[in-house]
Amino acid sequence: MLDTTAVWASEQGAVALQLRVTEGNVPAIRLYEACGFIFTGEAQPHPSQIGLRELCMRHALNMKME
C-alpha cells in the first residue's frame, strides 16, 4: 500500500510522503522505519488521547521504499 501511495504521490508532483504516528506505537514505527521513513523532530499533542503525542515521519520520494 505504501508503494502504491508513493507512486501516485510522485505522479502528482509530491517530493515526499509524510505521516504522523502515535508516540509509543512501536510496531507501526518499526514498519515505517523499515519502509524508509525517518523522524522529522516535529511532534504535536494527540487529538484524542490526552498525554500522548503524534510524531512526524517523512520519506523522500526519490528513494525506493524497502
C-alpha positions as CSV (number, residue, x, y, z in Angstrom):
1,M,0.0,0.0,0.0
2,L,2.8,2.4,0.8
3,D,4.5,1.7,-2.6
4,T,1.2,2.4,-4.4
5,T,0.8,5.6,-2.5
6,A,4.3,6.7,-3.2
7,V,3.9,6.1,-7.0
8,W,0.6,8.0,-7.0
9,A,2.0,10.9,-4.9
10,S,5.1,11.1,-7.2
11,E,2.9,11.3,-10.3
12,Q,1.0,14.2,-8.6
13,G,4.3,16.0,-8.2
14,A,4.9,15.3,-4.5
15,V,8.5,15.1,-3.3
16,A,7.9,13.2,-0.1
17,L,5.4,11.3,2.0
18,Q,4.7,12.5,5.5
19,L,2.8,10.8,8.3
20,R,2.1,11.1,12.0
21,V,2.4,8.1,14.3
22,T,1.4,7.9,17.9
23,E,4.3,8.0,20.3
24,G,4.9,4.5,21.8
25,N,3.3,2.7,18.8
26,V,6.5,0.6,18.4
27,P,5.1,-1.8,15.8
28,A,3.9,1.0,13.5
29,I,7.2,3.0,14.0
30,R,9.3,-0.1,13.1
31,L,7.2,-0.7,10.0
32,Y,7.5,2.9,8.8
33,E,11.3,2.9,9.5
34,A,11.7,-0.3,7.6
35,C,10.0,1.5,4.6
36,G,12.5,4.3,4.8
37,F,10.6,6.9,6.9
38,I,12.6,9.0,9.3
39,F,11.6,11.2,12.2
40,T,11.4,14.9,11.4
41,G,11.7,16.0,15.0
42,E,8.2,17.5,14.9
43,A,5.5,16.4,17.4
44,Q,2.1,17.6,18.4
45,P,-0.4,16.5,21.0
46,H,-2.6,13.6,20.0
47,P,-6.0,14.9,19.1
48,S,-8.0,12.4,21.1
49,Q,-5.6,10.8,23.6
50,I,-4.6,13.2,26.3
51,G,-1.0,12.8,27.3
52,L,0.2,11.2,24.1
53,R,1.9,12.9,21.1
54,E,1.9,12.3,17.4
55,L,5.4,12.1,15.9
56,C,6.0,13.2,12.4
57,M,7.9,10.9,9.9
58,R,8.9,11.6,6.3
59,H,10.1,9.6,3.3
60,A,11.6,11.3,0.3
61,L,10.0,10.0,-2.9
62,N,13.3,9.9,-4.8
63,M,14.2,6.9,-2.6
64,K,12.8,3.5,-3.3
65,M,10.7,2.0,-0.4
66,E,12.0,-1.3,1.0
